[in-house]
Amino acid sequence: MTFDDRSVDWLAALLAETAAAEIMTRFRRLATGDIRQKTSATDLVTEADVNAERVITRALKARYPDALVVGEEAHADDPSILPKLGDADLAFVIDPVDGTINFASGLPLFGVMLAVVVKGETVLGMIYDPVGKDFLIGMRGAGSHLRHSDGRQERCSVAPALPVTEMVGAVSWNHMQEPERSMIAKNHARFRASFNYRVAAHEYRLLATGFAHFLVYNKLMPWDHLAGTLIHAEGGGYSARLDGSPYLPSHVGGGLLAAPDRDSWQEIKHTLWSA
């Protein structure tokens, strides 16, 4: 199945309208009972997450009744849906509020992420910023674009390769175990600068628009990474799991490193994992 401009516009409108109705109306207005812990104090879910995912899922199923819809919150309720992703003829993967901890704490840095997977291959990635009201959109073989709120579009291009001492990147070492965790945190200081937004949507935005050079994630859940890695790839970047194998929608482990190109990937990996 292919997605033309009309389909992309419909999906974009769905995300924007849902964000306006279900997410932004709750931003900085959440009551104590509207925020719940899932696995830890840094793994939260809010009424905005739940309601936004429900609205998006219902609309997708109405338009694409045979499609598999994998949402972060639906998976929390029914983990059996995730293994179906690799074999589905058509699947939509949703993160209704990426950066929930930022959203819940009133920090205006969060996003809505959607990926389209056809027979095990990600063909469309979309990241919407409900605060700035703009999109990152990448289509397999058609490049990536930043679509502004006024309709203007800019082609996305990743940052050029530089020596590691001049690179800026984010490393999610908080999901790593010792002694690897301390080694990676120490070696990250060998690069020019680091950042951590606690939200993959905006970290991938920096990467795809050339304002950062690399990202490293240890925990791989498809709603966090499928859209961003496709957008990054269509902007000229290179990503692979930490063992060098391709990252696929069915993968939930093995870590991920996104870089400007293959040679930079090797250099970054060597620098971070040097004992």
C-alpha positions as a Markdown table, in Angstrom:
| # | Residue | x | y | z |
|---|---|---|---|---|
| 1 | Met | 0.0 | 0.0 | 0.0 |
| 2 | Thr | 1.2 | 3.5 | -0.8 |
| 3 | Phe | 0.3 | 6.8 | 0.8 |
| 4 | Asp | -0.3 | 9.8 | -1.4 |
| 5 | Asp | -0.4 | 13.4 | -0.4 |
| 6 | Arg | -4.1 | 13.2 | 0.4 |
| 7 | Ser | -3.6 | 10.4 | 2.8 |
| 8 | Val | -0.7 | 12.2 | 4.4 |
| 9 | Asp | -2.7 | 15.3 | 4.8 |
| 10 | Trp | -5.6 | 13.3 | 6.4 |
| 11 | Leu | -3.2 | 11.8 | 8.9 |
| 12 | Ala | -1.7 | 15.2 | 9.7 |
| 13 | Ala | -5.1 | 16.7 | 10.2 |
| 14 | Leu | -6.0 | 13.8 | 12.5 |
| 15 | Leu | -3.0 | 14.3 | 14.7 |
| 16 | Ala | -3.4 | 18.1 | 14.9 |
| 17 | Glu | -7.1 | 18.0 | 15.6 |
| 18 | Thr | -6.7 | 15.3 | 18.3 |
| 19 | Ala | -3.8 | 17.2 | 19.9 |
| 20 | Ala | -5.9 | 20.4 | 20.0 |
| 21 | Ala | -8.9 | 18.7 | 21.5 |
| 22 | Glu | -7.4 | 16.0 | 23.8 |
| 23 | Ile | -3.9 | 17.2 | 24.7 |
| 24 | Met | -3.6 | 20.9 | 24.7 |
| 25 | Thr | -6.9 | 21.3 | 26.6 |
| 26 | Arg | -5.3 | 19.4 | 29.4 |
| 27 | Phe | -1.8 | 20.9 | 29.3 |
| 28 | Arg | -1.0 | 22.5 | 32.7 |
| 29 | Arg | -4.6 | 21.7 | 33.7 |
| 30 | Leu | -4.1 | 18.1 | 34.9 |
| 31 | Ala | -5.6 | 17.2 | 38.3 |
| 32 | Thr | -3.7 | 14.8 | 40.6 |
| 33 | Gly | -5.9 | 11.9 | 39.5 |
| 34 | Asp | -5.2 | 12.6 | 35.8 |
| 35 | Ile | -1.6 | 11.4 | 36.2 |
| 36 | Arg | -0.6 | 7.8 | 37.0 |
| 37 | Gln | 2.6 | 5.8 | 37.2 |
| 38 | Lys | 3.1 | 2.8 | 35.0 |
| 39 | Thr | 6.4 | 1.1 | 35.8 |
| 40 | Ser | 8.2 | 3.9 | 37.7 |
| 41 | Ala | 8.1 | 7.5 | 38.7 |
| 42 | Thr | 9.6 | 8.4 | 35.3 |
| 43 | Asp | 7.1 | 6.3 | 33.4 |
| 44 | Leu | 3.8 | 8.2 | 33.5 |
| 45 | Val | 0.5 | 8.1 | 31.7 |
| 46 | Thr | -2.1 | 10.9 | 31.8 |
| 47 | Glu | -5.6 | 11.4 | 30.7 |
| 48 | Ala | -4.3 | 13.2 | 27.6 |
| 49 | Asp | -2.3 | 10.1 | 26.5 |
| 50 | Val | -5.3 | 7.8 | 27.0 |
| 51 | Asn | -7.9 | 9.9 | 25.3 |
| 52 | Ala | -5.7 | 11.0 | 22.4 |
| 53 | Glu | -4.8 | 7.5 | 21.6 |
| 54 | Arg | -8.4 | 6.4 | 21.8 |
| 55 | Val | -9.5 | 9.1 | 19.4 |
| 56 | Ile | -6.7 | 8.5 | 16.9 |
| 57 | Thr | -7.2 | 4.7 | 17.0 |
| 58 | Arg | -10.9 | 5.0 | 16.4 |
| 59 | Ala | -10.4 | 7.3 | 13.4 |
| 60 | Leu | -7.7 | 5.0 | 11.9 |
| 61 | Lys | -9.9 | 1.9 | 12.3 |
| 62 | Ala | -12.8 | 3.6 | 10.7 |
| 63 | Arg | -10.7 | 4.6 | 7.6 |
| 64 | Tyr | -8.5 | 1.5 | 7.5 |
| 65 | Pro | -10.6 | -1.3 | 9.1 |
| 66 | Asp | -8.2 | -4.1 | 8.4 |
| 67 | Ala | -5.1 | -2.3 | 9.8 |
| 68 | Leu | -3.3 | -3.2 | 13.0 |
| 69 | Val | -3.1 | -0.2 | 15.3 |
| 70 | Val | -0.3 | -0.4 | 17.9 |
| 71 | Gly | -0.5 | 2.4 | 20.5 |
| 72 | Glu | 1.7 | 2.8 | 23.5 |
| 73 | Glu | -1.2 | 2.8 | 25.9 |
| 74 | Ala | -3.0 | -0.1 | 24.2 |
| 75 | His | 0.2 | -2.1 | 24.4 |
| 76 | Ala | 0.3 | -1.5 | 28.2 |
| 77 | Asp | -3.1 | -3.0 | 28.4 |
| 78 | Asp | -2.5 | -5.9 | 25.9 |
| 79 | Pro | 1.2 | -6.7 | 25.2 |
| 80 | Ser | 0.2 | -9.4 | 22.7 |
| 81 | Ile | -0.4 | -6.8 | 20.0 |
| 82 | Leu | 3.3 | -5.9 | 19.6 |
| 83 | Pro | 4.5 | -9.2 | 18.1 |
| 84 | Lys | 2.0 | -8.8 | 15.3 |
| 85 | Leu | 3.7 | -5.7 | 14.0 |
| 86 | Gly | 6.3 | -7.4 | 11.9 |
| 87 | Asp | 3.9 | -9.5 | 9.9 |
| 88 | Ala | 0.9 | -7.0 | 9.4 |
| 89 | Asp | 0.0 | -6.0 | 5.9 |
| 90 | Leu | -0.7 | -2.5 | 7.2 |
| 91 | Ala | 0.0 | -1.2 | 10.7 |
| 92 | Phe | -0.1 | 2.2 | 12.4 |
| 93 | Val | 2.1 | 2.8 | 15.4 |
| 94 | Ile | 1.1 | 5.7 | 17.7 |
| 95 | Asp | 2.7 | 7.5 | 20.6 |
| 96 | Pro | -0.1 | 9.9 | 21.6 |
| 97 | Val | 2.1 | 12.0 | 23.9 |
| 98 | Asp | 5.8 | 11.4 | 23.6 |
| 99 | Gly | 7.5 | 13.1 | 26.5 |
| 100 | Thr | 4.7 | 12.5 | 29.0 |
| 101 | Ile | 6.9 | 13.4 | 32.0 |
| 102 | Asn | 7.5 | 16.8 | 30.3 |
| 103 | Phe | 3.8 | 17.2 | 29.6 |
| 104 | Ala | 2.8 | 16.2 | 33.1 |
| 105 | Ser | 5.2 | 18.7 | 34.7 |
| 106 | Gly | 4.1 | 21.6 | 32.5 |
| 107 | Leu | 7.1 | 21.7 | 30.3 |
| 108 | Pro | 6.1 | 22.6 | 26.7 |
| 109 | Leu | 8.3 | 20.0 | 25.0 |
| 110 | Phe | 6.3 | 16.9 | 23.9 |
| 111 | Gly | 5.0 | 15.5 | 20.6 |
| 112 | Val | 2.6 | 13.2 | 18.9 |
| 113 | Met | 4.3 | 10.4 | 16.8 |
| 114 | Leu | 2.9 | 8.2 | 14.2 |
| 115 | Ala | 4.5 | 5.6 | 11.9 |
| 116 | Val | 3.0 | 3.6 | 9.1 |
| 117 | Val | 4.4 | 0.0 | 8.6 |
| 118 | Val | 3.6 | -2.0 | 5.5 |
| 119 | Lys | 4.7 | -5.7 | 5.6 |
| 120 | Gly | 7.4 | -5.1 | 8.1 |
| 121 | Glu | 8.8 | -1.9 | 6.6 |
| 122 | Thr | 8.3 | 1.6 | 7.8 |
| 123 | Val | 7.0 | 3.7 | 4.9 |
| 124 | Leu | 5.8 | 6.9 | 6.6 |
| 125 | Gly | 6.9 | 8.8 | 9.8 |
| 126 | Met | 5.2 | 11.8 | 11.3 |
| 127 | Ile | 6.0 | 13.9 | 14.3 |
| 128 | Tyr | 3.7 | 16.7 | 15.4 |
| 129 | Asp | 4.6 | 19.4 | 17.8 |
| 130 | Pro | 1.3 | 20.5 | 19.4 |
| 131 | Val | 2.9 | 23.7 | 20.9 |
| 132 | Gly | 4.6 | 24.9 | 17.7 |
| 133 | Lys | 1.9 | 23.3 | 15.5 |
| 134 | Asp | 4.3 | 22.0 | 12.9 |
| 135 | Phe | 5.3 | 18.6 | 11.5 |
| 136 | Leu | 8.2 | 16.5 | 10.6 |
| 137 | Ile | 7.1 | 14.1 | 7.8 |
| 138 | Gly | 9.2 | 11.5 | 6.1 |
| 139 | Met | 8.1 | 9.1 | 3.4 |
| 140 | Arg | 10.1 | 6.2 | 2.2 |
| 141 | Gly | 12.0 | 7.2 | -1.0 |
| 142 | Ala | 10.5 | 10.7 | -1.0 |
| 143 | Gly | 12.7 | 12.6 | 1.6 |
| 144 | Ser | 11.8 | 14.3 | 4.8 |
| 145 | His | 10.2 | 17.8 | 5.3 |
| 146 | Leu | 9.5 | 20.2 | 8.1 |
| 147 | Arg | 5.9 | 21.4 | 7.5 |
| 148 | His | 5.4 | 24.8 | 9.3 |
| 149 | Ser | 2.0 | 25.9 | 10.7 |
| 150 | Asp | 1.5 | 28.3 | 7.8 |
| 151 | Gly | 1.9 | 25.5 | 5.3 |
| 152 | Arg | 5.5 | 26.3 | 4.2 |
| 153 | Gln | 7.7 | 23.2 | 3.8 |
| 154 | Glu | 11.5 | 22.9 | 4.2 |
| 155 | Arg | 13.5 | 19.9 | 3.1 |
| 156 | Cys | 15.3 | 18.2 | 6.1 |
| 157 | Ser | 19.0 | 17.5 | 5.9 |
| 158 | Val | 21.1 | 15.9 | 8.6 |
| 159 | Ala | 24.2 | 17.6 | 9.9 |
| 160 | Pro | 27.5 | 17.0 | 8.0 |
| 161 | Ala | 30.0 | 14.6 | 9.5 |
| 162 | Leu | 32.5 | 16.1 | 11.8 |
| 163 | Pro | 35.3 | 14.9 | 14.1 |
| 164 | Val | 33.7 | 13.4 | 17.3 |
| 165 | Thr | 35.2 | 16.3 | 19.3 |
| 166 | Glu | 32.9 | 18.6 | 17.4 |
| 167 | Met | 29.8 | 16.5 | 17.5 |
| 168 | Val | 26.7 | 17.2 | 19.6 |
| 169 | Gly | 24.5 | 14.2 | 20.7 |
| 170 | Ala | 22.2 | 12.6 | 23.2 |
| 171 | Val | 22.9 | 9.3 | 24.9 |
| 172 | Ser | 20.1 | 7.6 | 26.8 |
| 173 | Trp | 22.4 | 5.8 | 29.3 |
| 174 | Asn | 19.7 | 5.8 | 32.0 |
| 175 | His | 18.4 | 2.6 | 30.5 |
| 176 | Met | 21.8 | 0.9 | 30.5 |
| 177 | Gln | 23.2 | -1.4 | 33.2 |
| 178 | Glu | 26.5 | -1.0 | 35.0 |
| 179 | Pro | 29.4 | -1.0 | 34.2 |
| 180 | Glu | 28.3 | 0.0 | 30.7 |
| 181 | Arg | 26.2 | 2.9 | 32.0 |
| 182 | Ser | 29.2 | 4.6 | 33.7 |
| 183 | Met | 31.5 | 4.0 | 30.8 |
| 184 | Ile | 29.1 | 5.5 | 28.3 |
| 185 | Ala | 28.3 | 8.5 | 30.5 |
| 186 | Lys | 32.1 | 9.1 | 30.9 |
| 187 | Asn | 32.9 | 8.8 | 27.3 |
| 188 | His | 30.1 | 11.1 | 26.2 |
| 189 | Ala | 32.2 | 13.9 | 27.6 |
| 190 | Arg | 34.7 | 13.3 | 24.7 |
| 191 | Phe | 32.2 | 14.9 | 22.4 |
| 192 | Arg | 31.5 | 18.7 | 22.0 |
| 193 | Ala | 28.2 | 18.8 | 23.9 |
| 194 | Ser | 25.3 | 16.7 | 25.0 |
| 195 | Phe | 21.6 | 17.2 | 25.5 |
| 196 | Asn | 18.6 | 15.2 | 26.9 |
| 197 | Tyr | 15.1 | 16.5 | 26.3 |
| 198 | Arg | 13.4 | 13.5 | 27.8 |
| 199 | Val | 11.4 | 13.3 | 24.6 |
| 200 | Ala | 12.4 | 11.4 | 21.5 |
| 201 | Ala | 10.1 | 13.5 | 19.2 |
| 202 | His | 12.2 | 16.6 | 19.7 |
| 203 | Glu | 15.5 | 14.8 | 19.9 |
| 204 | Tyr | 14.8 | 13.3 | 16.4 |
| 205 | Arg | 13.8 | 16.8 | 15.3 |
| 206 | Leu | 17.2 | 18.2 | 16.2 |
| 207 | Leu | 18.9 | 15.3 | 14.4 |
| 208 | Ala | 16.8 | 15.4 | 11.2 |
| 209 | Thr | 17.1 | 19.2 | 10.8 |
| 210 | Gly | 20.9 | 19.2 | 11.3 |
| 211 | Phe | 21.1 | 20.7 | 14.8 |
| 212 | Ala | 22.6 | 17.6 | 16.4 |
| 213 | His | 24.8 | 14.8 | 15.1 |
| 214 | Phe | 23.8 | 11.6 | 16.9 |
| 215 | Leu | 21.4 | 9.8 | 19.2 |
| 216 | Val | 21.9 | 6.6 | 21.2 |
| 217 | Tyr | 19.0 | 4.7 | 22.7 |
| 218 | Asn | 19.1 | 1.4 | 24.6 |
| 219 | Lys | 15.4 | 0.9 | 25.0 |
| 220 | Leu | 13.6 | 0.3 | 21.7 |
| 221 | Met | 9.8 | 0.5 | 21.6 |
| 222 | Pro | 8.4 | 1.1 | 18.1 |
| 223 | Trp | 6.3 | 4.1 | 19.0 |
| 224 | Asp | 9.4 | 5.9 | 20.2 |
| 225 | His | 11.6 | 5.3 | 17.2 |
| 226 | Leu | 10.0 | 4.2 | 14.0 |
| 227 | Ala | 8.8 | 7.6 | 12.9 |
| 228 | Gly | 12.1 | 9.3 | 13.9 |
| 229 | Thr | 14.5 | 6.9 | 12.3 |
| 230 | Leu | 12.6 | 7.0 | 9.0 |
| 231 | Ile | 12.6 | 10.8 | 9.0 |
| 232 | His | 16.3 | 10.8 | 9.8 |
| 233 | Ala | 17.1 | 8.3 | 7.1 |
| 234 | Glu | 15.1 | 10.3 | 4.5 |
| 235 | Gly | 17.1 | 13.4 | 5.5 |
| 236 | Gly | 20.3 | 11.5 | 4.6 |
| 237 | Gly | 21.2 | 10.0 | 8.0 |
| 238 | Tyr | 22.3 | 6.4 | 8.9 |
| 239 | Ser | 21.0 | 4.3 | 11.8 |
| 240 | Ala | 21.6 | 0.8 | 13.0 |
| 241 | Arg | 21.3 | -1.3 | 16.1 |
| 242 | Leu | 24.4 | -1.4 | 18.3 |
| 243 | Asp | 25.6 | -4.6 | 16.7 |
| 244 | Gly | 25.4 | -3.0 | 13.3 |
| 245 | Ser | 22.3 | -4.8 | 12.1 |
| 246 | Pro | 19.4 | -2.8 | 10.6 |
| 247 | Tyr | 16.7 | -1.5 | 12.9 |
| 248 | Leu | 13.3 | -3.1 | 12.0 |
| 249 | Pro | 9.7 | -2.4 | 13.3 |
| 250 | Ser | 9.7 | -5.8 | 15.0 |
| 251 | His | 12.8 | -5.0 | 17.2 |
| 252 | Val | 12.4 | -4.0 | 20.8 |
| 253 | Gly | 16.0 | -4.5 | 21.9 |
| 254 | Gly | 19.6 | -4.3 | 20.8 |
| 255 | Gly | 20.0 | -0.5 | 21.2 |
| 256 | Leu | 20.1 | 2.1 | 18.4 |
| 257 | Leu | 22.6 | 4.6 | 17.2 |
| 258 | Ala | 21.7 | 7.3 | 14.7 |
| 259 | Ala | 24.5 | 9.2 | 13.0 |
| 260 | Pro | 25.2 | 11.5 | 9.9 |
| 261 | Asp | 26.6 | 8.5 | 7.9 |
| 262 | Arg | 28.0 | 5.0 | 8.2 |
| 263 | Asp | 31.6 | 6.1 | 8.9 |
| 264 | Ser | 30.4 | 8.5 | 11.6 |
| 265 | Trp | 28.4 | 5.7 | 13.1 |
| 266 | Gln | 31.5 | 3.6 | 13.4 |
| 267 | Glu | 33.5 | 6.4 | 15.0 |
| 268 | Ile | 30.8 | 7.4 | 17.5 |
| 269 | Lys | 30.3 | 3.7 | 18.5 |
| 270 | His | 34.1 | 3.3 | 19.0 |
| 271 | Thr | 34.4 | 6.4 | 21.0 |
| 272 | Leu | 31.4 | 5.7 | 23.3 |
| 273 | Trp | 32.3 | 2.1 | 23.9 |
| 274 | Ser | 36.1 | 2.6 | 24.5 |
| 275 | Ala | 37.1 | 1.1 | 27.9 |
